[in-house]
Amino acid sequence: MRNKLVITLAAIVLVSGCTTSSQQTTSYSQPTNTSITTTPPIPLTKTSFTLPSDRLNIYTLGDSLTAGDRDDEELGGYPTRLEALIKPNRPNVKAVNIGHSGEDSSGVLEKQLPQTIAAHPDLVLLLIGSNDMWNNCWNENGALTETVAHYEQNIEQILTKLTAANIKVMLGLVDDQSKRPAAREICTATNGLTRMSQIADAFNSVLREQAARYNALLVDFSASDIFTNPTTLADDGNHPNSKGYEVMAQLWFESLKHYL
């Protein structure tokens, strides 16, 4: 399946996050009301997705969007909130957040995946690709096809290893970061925003294909306005605020609840 996505434009470049994260243990109570609406998840790729009937151990992998950067309530992003949403159905649920600010798909493969395989959770949630895009944003001479092929190779290896370990997977489709308010100040290369938008589309094509192949569930963050709506966006114009992380948790939950 590699190198299916042939694109001839030059590649884009990424600015990594700067903080680190550890496993999250913060207690969180599910909000009883919110004015934020969520975009319904896209249809699931397959239906043969089963989870244990008693306990549910979840590992969340990714970059600053998983680590919880700019969470003004300091709850560690969406994983703690997602755990609270699941608890009424699964009191024994535990979500462990090993997302790391600045991580790209190579970092997940090389650092987060071995830790996850060793822990052998029931379910992995993976949202990655932001930094793969940002890392190429300023490169006007690089080949976009190489960026996409590298990302595809990493995602395929991650899913191959998780599937071999009999760990279920949910994948998040990436948002078009050229639409984030911060992008115009960060991605200043000629045609950089256009290339960023094209690479987001290419990454999501990879994720759809790999999800179908490895029986992973998809959650569509590309259709959400989390990263453009001032109500859910932090003041850096790039990361969610606490309301944004609540919406992220809800989007994961809407796809997952059918299997609880």
C-alpha positions in Angstrom: 0.0 0.0 0.0 3.0 2.3 0.3 3.7 5.1 -2.2 0.1 5.0 -3.5 -0.3 8.6 -2.9 1.7 10.3 -5.6 1.8 14.1 -5.1 4.2 16.3 -6.9 4.1 19.5 -4.9 6.9 20.5 -2.5 6.7 19.6 1.2 5.8 21.6 4.2 7.4 22.1 7.7 6.5 21.7 11.4 7.0 23.5 14.7 7.2 21.0 17.5 5.6 21.5 20.9 7.8 22.2 23.8 6.4 20.6 26.9 6.5 17.0 28.0 3.8 14.8 29.5 3.6 11.8 31.8 0.9 9.3 32.6 -2.2 11.2 33.7 -3.8 10.4 37.0 -5.9 13.6 37.6 -9.4 12.9 38.7 -12.1 14.5 36.6 -15.9 14.6 37.0 -18.0 14.4 33.8 -19.6 17.8 33.1 -23.4 17.7 33.3 -24.0 20.4 30.6 -22.0 22.0 27.8 -23.0 24.5 25.1 -20.4 23.0 22.7 -21.7 20.9 19.9 -19.8 18.0 18.4 -19.6 16.8 14.8 -21.0 13.2 14.5 -18.2 10.7 13.9 -17.9 9.3 10.4 -19.1 5.7 9.9 -17.0 3.0 11.4 -14.8 1.1 8.9 -15.8 -2.4 10.2 -18.1 -3.9 12.8 -15.9 -6.8 14.1 -14.5 -4.7 16.9 -14.9 -6.3 20.4 -13.6 -5.2 23.8 -13.4 -7.1 27.1 -16.7 -7.1 29.0 -15.3 -6.3 32.4 -12.2 -4.1 32.7 -11.0 -1.7 30.0 -7.5 -0.4 29.9 -6.8 2.3 27.4 -3.5 3.9 26.2 -3.6 7.2 24.4 -0.7 8.0 22.0 0.2 11.1 20.2 1.5 14.6 20.4 0.5 17.8 22.3 -3.1 17.3 21.3 -3.0 14.1 23.4 -0.6 15.4 26.1 -3.1 18.2 26.8 -1.1 21.3 26.0 -3.0 24.5 26.8 -5.6 22.7 28.9 -6.5 25.6 31.2 -8.1 23.3 33.7 -4.8 21.3 33.8 -6.6 17.9 33.5 -4.2 16.5 30.9 -6.3 17.0 27.8 -9.0 14.6 26.5 -7.9 11.2 28.0 -9.0 12.0 31.6 -12.3 13.4 30.3 -12.9 10.4 28.1 -12.3 8.1 31.1 -15.1 10.0 32.9 -17.5 9.6 30.0 -16.8 5.8 29.9 -17.0 5.2 33.7 -20.8 4.9 33.9 -20.7 2.0 31.5 -17.4 0.6 32.6 -16.5 1.4 36.2 -13.1 -0.4 35.8 -11.9 1.7 32.9 -8.4 3.3 33.1 -7.0 5.7 30.5 -3.3 6.1 30.5 -2.0 9.1 28.7 1.5 8.8 27.2 1.1 11.5 24.6 4.2 13.8 24.3 4.3 17.3 23.1 6.3 17.7 19.8 6.0 14.0 18.9 5.6 13.0 15.3 4.7 9.5 13.8 8.3 8.4 14.0 8.4 9.3 17.7 5.2 7.3 18.4 6.7 4.3 16.6 10.1 4.4 18.2 9.2 5.6 21.8 5.5 5.3 22.7 4.7 2.1 20.9 7.3 -0.1 22.8 5.9 1.1 26.1 2.4 0.4 24.9 3.1 -3.1 23.7 4.8 -3.9 27.0 1.8 -2.7 29.0 -0.6 -4.5 26.6 -3.8 -2.4 27.0 -7.1 -3.5 25.6 -7.4 -0.4 23.4 -5.1 2.3 21.9 -6.3 5.7 20.8 -3.9 7.3 18.3 -4.0 10.9 17.0 -0.8 11.8 15.2 0.3 13.8 12.2 0.3 17.4 13.3 4.1 17.6 13.8 4.8 15.5 10.6 3.0 18.4 8.9 4.6 21.3 10.8 8.1 19.8 10.4 7.8 20.3 6.6 6.0 23.6 6.6 9.0 25.8 5.7 10.6 23.4 3.3 9.9 24.8 -0.2 12.2 22.3 -1.9 11.3 19.0 -0.3 9.2 16.3 -1.9 5.7 16.1 -0.4 5.5 12.5 -1.7 8.4 11.6 0.7 6.6 13.1 3.7 3.4 11.2 2.9 5.2 7.9 2.2 7.2 8.2 5.5 4.0 8.9 7.4 2.2 5.9 5.7 5.1 3.6 6.5 5.1 4.7 10.2 1.3 4.2 10.5 1.4 0.8 8.9 4.2 -0.3 11.2 2.3 1.0 14.3 -0.8 -0.8 13.3 1.0 -4.0 12.3 2.6 -4.2 15.8 -0.6 -3.4 17.7 -2.6 -5.9 15.7 0.0 -8.6 16.2 -0.3 -7.9 20.0 -4.1 -8.2 19.7 -4.6 -4.6 20.8 -7.6 -2.8 19.4 -7.0 0.6 17.8 -8.9 3.8 17.2 -7.4 6.3 14.8 -8.1 10.1 14.7 -8.3 11.8 11.3 -6.1 14.9 11.4 -7.5 18.4 11.0 -6.4 20.7 8.2 -3.9 22.8 10.1 -3.7 25.4 7.5 -7.1 26.6 8.8 -5.8 27.1 12.4 -5.3 30.8 13.2 -1.6 30.2 14.2 -0.8 28.7 10.8 -0.5 32.0 9.0 2.1 33.2 11.4 4.0 29.9 11.7 3.9 28.5 8.2 5.3 31.4 6.2 6.9 29.5 3.2 5.6 30.2 -0.2 2.4 28.2 -0.8 3.0 26.6 2.6 -0.6 26.7 3.7 -1.7 25.2 0.4 0.8 22.4 0.8 -0.2 21.9 4.4 -3.9 21.5 3.4 -2.9 18.9 0.7 -0.8 16.9 3.1 -3.6 16.8 5.6 -5.9 15.3 2.9 -3.1 12.8 2.0 -2.6 11.8 5.6 -6.3 11.2 6.1 -6.4 9.0 2.9 -3.6 7.0 4.5 -5.5 6.7 7.8 -8.7 5.6 6.1 -6.9 2.9 4.0 -4.9 1.6 7.0 -8.0 1.6 9.3 -9.8 -0.6 6.7 -6.9 -2.9 6.4 -6.3 -3.3 10.2 -9.9 -3.1 11.4 -9.4 0.1 13.3 -12.1 2.6 14.1 -11.9 6.1 12.8 -12.8 9.4 14.6 -13.1 12.4 12.3 -11.4 15.4 13.8 -11.0 16.8 10.3 -14.7 17.7 10.2 -14.7 19.4 13.6 -14.3 23.1 14.2 -12.3 22.6 17.5 -9.2 24.2 16.0 -10.9 27.2 14.4 -13.7 28.0 16.9 -12.7 30.6 19.5 -14.8 28.9 22.1 -12.7 25.7 21.9 -9.4 27.1 20.9 -6.6 28.2 23.2 -5.1 31.7 23.0 -2.1 30.4 21.0 -4.5 29.7 18.0 -3.1 26.2 17.7 -4.2 24.0 20.6 -7.6 23.3 22.2 -8.5 24.9 25.5 -10.4 22.9 28.2 -13.7 23.2 26.2 -11.9 21.9 23.2 -10.6 18.9 25.0 -14.1 18.2 26.2 -15.2 18.1 22.6 -12.3 15.8 21.7 -13.2 13.4 24.4 -16.9 13.4 23.3 -15.9 12.7 19.7 -13.8 9.7 20.8 -16.7 8.5 23.0 -19.3 8.8 20.3 -17.5 6.2 18.3 -16.4 4.0 21.2 -19.7 3.8 23.1 -21.2 1.3 20.7 -18.6 -1.2 21.8 -18.8 -0.7 25.6 
